[in-house]
Amino acid sequence: MPRDRLSAPATVHALTVPERRIRRRVANLLRVLERRSGELTTAVHTNEHSRHFAAAGLARCRALLEGIYLLTARRGRADVAGVLLRTLTETWAVACLVLLKGTAGIFELAPGAAEELRRATKAFEPPTPGLSRWLARFRSMAKDSPVRHKAGPRKGEPRPLSVGEVFGQVVALAGAAGDSDLARRAKHAHERIWRVESYVSAHANLASISILYLNEKGGSWGIVDRPTSWMSMEQLLVAGGQLTGALAMRVYEKFGYRREPVSRLLRGIHIGLHPAAPAPPRARRRKQGRTLS
């Protein structure tokens, strides 16, 4: 029976000490973000729409991080948590672009939003009022987008930004603004998390099927019912927590809050029992060795 299978001791992942510590820190971060969420308000008729789009992106990142937290629990499904992490990194990049570029960023992202909503409205007969209203808004914004098709039958029309273009702009804009921490995070999120580490978990291809769920043993193939994830539980939680917290600090600044409460929490979300300390200079290590001996 499925219930018996789910409760079998062999399928339960025993959390390590570092995993339990990270789960506590991520849970604390989620609680802080939830409390602060209701305080983020923006008047409709202002020029601060970009900060609220970014805040909405933060809310989605928080929801996805909570999903990762639940899937990496003791009886969770860490093998599919990478699906949520990949979506979190995309959402994070979009929110960061809006945060860095303001209204211009919204205009550049509008063609993609309009295209996605156009597809969504086809699935509803008749379309819901909310979808129709936002579709009209994004179509209007898309007219001001400088990102255009350069060839083909749609030459000159607004085109959606690719995920790679969004990440590339975040890296460049953060670097130009002197925010080397954000630029580093964006580069890592794109090159390691989005393109590599969460790829097998998130894509329905032969690799994602065979690497995790096929088991070759003793000349025959079997099925791995609850495989370990492509990324470790620590990596999943640390990656999602660090990205979400870094975005939260910058969104909160736009609303007049200080970074410190979130930055303190982020210092505790890392791989291993203690954060890595920088190695002392080589000459100093030799001196220490002589003193100790």
Phi and psi in degrees as a GROMACS rama.xvg file:
@    title "Ramachandran Plot"
@    xaxis  label "Phi"
@    yaxis  label "Psi"
@TYPE xy
-55.933  -38.8955  PRO-2
-62.7601  -40.5116  ARG-3
-65.6482  -40.4613  ASP-4
-62.5282  -42.4893  ARG-5
-67.4863  -26.4942  LEU-6
-96.5448  1.42887  SER-7
-67.2921  134.419  ALA-8
-57.7387  -32.2511  PRO-9
-65.8026  -21.5291  ALA-10
-94.3368  -0.667581  THR-11
-92.4182  128.647  VAL-12
-87.2276  122.019  HIS-13
-82.118  118.181  ALA-14
-68.6038  136.775  LEU-15
-81.5689  169.159  THR-16
-60.4078  -46.5751  VAL-17
-61.1031  -37.4822  PRO-18
-65.2763  -40.7735  GLU-19
-65.4475  -39.3628  ARG-20
-64.2302  -45.5449  ARG-21
-64.0949  -39.3244  ILE-22
-62.3276  -39.0317  ARG-23
-63.9203  -43.4504  ARG-24
-66.7717  -40.9009  ARG-25
-66.3809  -38.6982  VAL-26
-61.7305  -41.0193  ALA-27
-62.7622  -42.0546  ASN-28
-61.6677  -44.6281  LEU-29
-60.8726  -39.0678  LEU-30
-66.027  -41.2007  ARG-31
-63.4964  -44.8216  VAL-32
-64.954  -36.8923  LEU-33
-65.8792  -42.1909  GLU-34
-65.0284  -38.5111  ARG-35
-77.2377  -22.6953  ARG-36
-56.3109  -42.8742  SER-37
-69.7394  -12.7864  GLY-38
-89.8387  -6.9221  GLU-39
-90.3425  97.565  LEU-40
-127.567  147.582  THR-41
-139.002  131.145  THR-42
-64.1992  143.942  ALA-43
-63.3487  -45.9745  VAL-44
-92.8949  66.0667  HIS-45
-136.567  176.127  THR-46
-100.509  24.058  ASN-47
-112.329  27.5594  GLU-48
-61.4085  -33.8348  HIS-49
-60.8812  -38.4102  SER-50
-66.1705  -29.5267  ARG-51
-81.1544  -31.3568  HIS-52
-61.7353  -41.9365  PHE-53
-64.2953  -38.548  ALA-54
-65.3596  -36.128  ALA-55
-65.9444  -37.4503  ALA-56
-63.4443  -38.7238  GLY-57
-62.5307  -41.4914  LEU-58
-60.7024  -39.7404  ALA-59
-68.7093  -40.3856  ARG-60
-60.7395  -40.5583  CYS-61
-63.0299  -41.8382  ARG-62
-63.9725  -41.7488  ALA-63
-68.0796  -38.2266  LEU-64
-64.1845  -38.9219  LEU-65
-62.8252  -38.4892  GLU-66
-64.0755  -41.3559  GLY-67
-62.2151  -40.9268  ILE-68
-59.7454  -42.7569  TYR-69
-70.3433  -39.1378  LEU-70
-72.1797  -21.3301  LEU-71
-99.1533  16.6824  THR-72
-71.8968  178.022  ALA-73
-59.8166  -35.8509  ARG-74
-112.981  28.6772  ARG-75
-86.5427  -165.708  GLY-76
-126.754  77.1484  ARG-77
-64.2466  -21.1477  ALA-78
-69.1481  -15.7899  ASP-79
-114.201  1.93823  VAL-80
-65.3817  -24.7776  ALA-81
-62.2509  -25.7604  GLY-82
-61.0689  -44.9535  VAL-83
-70.4442  -36.2657  LEU-84
-65.1252  -39.4545  LEU-85
-63.3208  -43.5165  ARG-86
-64.5841  -37.9111  THR-87
-61.4722  -42.9231  LEU-88
-65.6264  -37.1888  THR-89
-65.9144  -46.4478  GLU-90
-60.0899  -42.929  THR-91
-58.735  -44.6774  TRP-92
-65.113  -42.2588  ALA-93
-62.2744  -45.2738  VAL-94
-64.2156  -39.3738  ALA-95
-65.5894  -39.2148  CYS-96
-62.8795  -43.4285  LEU-97
-63.7497  -40.2193  VAL-98
-64.2571  -39.3581  LEU-99
-81.9679  -32.8367  LEU-100
-108.174  -10.6363  LYS-101
67.4747  -141.591  GLY-102
-60.4556  -36.5178  THR-103
-59.4514  -37.0706  ALA-104
-66.6391  -38.1467  GLY-105
-63.2027  -43.4557  ILE-106
-61.5213  -38.6624  PHE-107
-69.9443  -32.5081  GLU-108
-84.2214  -16.3508  LEU-109
-60.4042  -41.1951  ALA-110
-58.2407  -40.8483  PRO-111
-64.6955  -41.5197  GLY-112
-63.8051  -42.1908  ALA-113
-63.7753  -40.0463  ALA-114
-65.9507  -42.5659  GLU-115
-64.5693  -41.9307  GLU-116
-69.7345  -32.4605  LEU-117
-61.0096  -41.9561  ARG-118
-66.3393  -39.451  ARG-119
-65.4658  -39.0849  ALA-120
-65.2756  -26.0436  THR-121
-67.2077  -23.2294  LYS-122
-82.0434  -9.71007  ALA-123
-119.037  126.481  PHE-124
-124.625  110.611  GLU-125
-77.5625  164.993  PRO-126
-61.0244  147.27  PRO-127
-68.9878  149.601  THR-128
-56.4031  -37.932  PRO-129
-63.4065  -44.3436  GLY-130
-63.0945  -45.1142  LEU-131
-63.1038  -39.8889  SER-132
-65.2943  -46.6283  ARG-133
-69.9821  -32.7005  TRP-134
-62.1854  -43.2514  LEU-135
-63.5516  -40.6302  ALA-136
-62.6411  -48.4485  ARG-137
-70.3262  -32.453  PHE-138
-64.4004  -38.8246  ARG-139
-66.5095  -42.7882  SER-140
-65.1979  -37.03  MET-141
-61.2197  -26.8359  ALA-142
-62.0545  -25.9653  LYS-143
-95.4721  7.21213  ASP-144
-76.9822  132.175  SER-145
-79.989  -8.27871  PRO-146
-85.0377  112.797  VAL-147
-129.526  156.078  ARG-148
-68.1116  133.375  HIS-149
-98.0443  -10.3777  LYS-150
-154.85  172.112  ALA-151
85.6485  -175.912  GLY-152
-64.6428  -20.407  PRO-153
-102.957  20.7374  ARG-154
-54.6279  131.047  LYS-155
89.6485  -12.9  GLY-156
-84.0547  154.381  GLU-157
-61.1219  141.646  PRO-158
-127.362  152.099  ARG-159
-69.9025  148.342  PRO-160
-75.3867  141.874  LEU-161
-77.5059  162.291  SER-162
-60.7925  -39.9422  VAL-163
-61.8103  -38.267  GLY-164
-66.8241  -38.2552  GLU-165
-63.2224  -49.0789  VAL-166
-60.968  -42.5156  PHE-167
-60.3967  -40.8818  GLY-168
-66.963  -39.4439  GLN-169
-62.4826  -43.7879  VAL-170
-60.4141  -47.4289  VAL-171
-67.2832  -44.9698  ALA-172
-68.1049  -41.8396  LEU-173
-63.6408  -40.976  ALA-174
-63.397  -42.8045  GLY-175
-65.5958  -30.8553  ALA-176
-83.3206  -0.34938  ALA-177
81.6123  10.4019  GLY-178
-94.9573  75.0616  ASP-179
-64.2109  -29.7465  SER-180
-64.3201  -45.8794  ASP-181
-67.2722  -40.1375  LEU-182
-61.1505  -41.9771  ALA-183
-65.1773  -42.8303  ARG-184
-63.4562  -41.7168  ARG-185
-64.9235  -41.8007  ALA-186
-63.4681  -44.6723  LYS-187
-65.6149  -43.3857  HIS-188
-60.9005  -39.0117  ALA-189
-75.4912  -49.9871  HIS-190
-78.9148  -29.6059  GLU-191
-106.631  -52.2283  ARG-192
-78.205  -53.3404  ILE-193
-71.8974  -44.3283  TRP-194
-86.6241  -24.6355  ARG-195
-122.841  -66.8267  VAL-196
-66.7624  -33.3764  GLU-197
-98.3593  2.21076  SER-198
-62.9971  -47.7247  TYR-199
-65.2139  -38.4661  VAL-200
-68.4445  -35.3349  SER-201
-92.5471  -20.442  ALA-202
-102.34  136.947  HIS-203
-90.2065  73.2003  ALA-204
-125.095  177.33  ASN-205
-63.4807  -31.3979  LEU-206
-65.3217  -46.6524  ALA-207
-66.0731  -26.5037  SER-208
-77.4247  -46.4358  ILE-209
-80.5289  -41.1822  SER-210
-62.7662  -41.1507  ILE-211
-90.0323  -35.2057  LEU-212
-112.741  -8.13436  TYR-213
-99.2125  136.162  LEU-214
-128.026  117.48  ASN-215
-100.697  115.19  GLU-216
-147.471  130.235  LYS-217
61.8797  34.394  GLY-218
80.9792  4.80603  GLY-219
-136.28  159.219  SER-220
-99.6689  136.384  TRP-221
-125.163  -179.904  GLY-222
-111.653  131.003  ILE-223
-88.399  113.104  VAL-224
-74.0633  -43.4888  ASP-225
-130.284  79.9496  ARG-226
-73.5753  160.416  PRO-227
-70.4623  155.545  THR-228
-74.9725  161.051  SER-229
-59.1984  -39.7874  TRP-230
-104.095  151.931  MET-231
-70.2872  162.111  SER-232
-59.8206  -39.6431  MET-233
-59.4745  -46.8494  GLU-234
-62.9276  -41.1182  GLN-235
-61.4567  -48.2564  LEU-236
-71.6006  -39.8833  LEU-237
-66.0211  -45.6462  VAL-238
-61.4992  -49.0069  ALA-239
-65.968  -41.1038  GLY-240
-67.6361  -42.6026  GLY-241
-65.7806  -44.8671  GLN-242
-64.2516  -46.3744  LEU-243
-64.198  -43.2891  THR-244
-65.7525  -39.708  GLY-245
-63.4909  -40.0794  ALA-246
-66.1785  -41.6173  LEU-247
-59.5161  -43.5004  ALA-248
-58.0594  -42.0736  MET-249
-77.6625  -34.4743  ARG-250
-66.2381  -44.8591  VAL-251
-61.9014  -34.9989  TYR-252
-60.0985  -37.8672  GLU-253
-65.3941  -24.0963  LYS-254
-98.228  7.45711  PHE-255
90.3497  13.1361  GLY-256
-97.7919  159.315  TYR-257
-84.124  156.279  ARG-258
-79.7852  -23.6362  ARG-259
-54.5515  -46.3027  GLU-260
-56.5615  -40.7013  PRO-261
-77.5487  -39.3801  VAL-262
-61.8544  -35.1317  SER-263
-64.772  -39.4474  ARG-264
-65.9417  -38.4021  LEU-265
-65.1343  -31.3607  LEU-266
-63.1175  -21.8271  ARG-267
-92.9047  -2.80628  GLY-268
-103.596  95.1239  ILE-269
-155.776  164.601  HIS-270
-76.1434  136.297  ILE-271
92.4297  172.553  GLY-272
-73.7213  -30.8173  LEU-273
-134.481  146.636  HIS-274
-62.295  144.506  PRO-275
-65.5825  130.508  ALA-276
-95.916  144.362  ALA-277
-64.2642  141.544  PRO-278
-68.7461  138.846  ALA-279
-67.821  159.126  PRO-280
-56.4281  151.928  PRO-281
-60.3575  -42.9215  ARG-282
-61.8249  -37.3236  ALA-283
-68.5398  -35.516  ARG-284
-63.5985  -40.5168  ARG-285
-64.1113  -41.6522  ARG-286
-63.2802  -43.234  LYS-287
-61.3677  -38.6786  GLN-288
-63.8165  -40.5164  GLY-289
-66.8672  -39.3646  ARG-290
-64.6703  -43.1876  THR-291
-68.6468  -30.3908  LEU-292
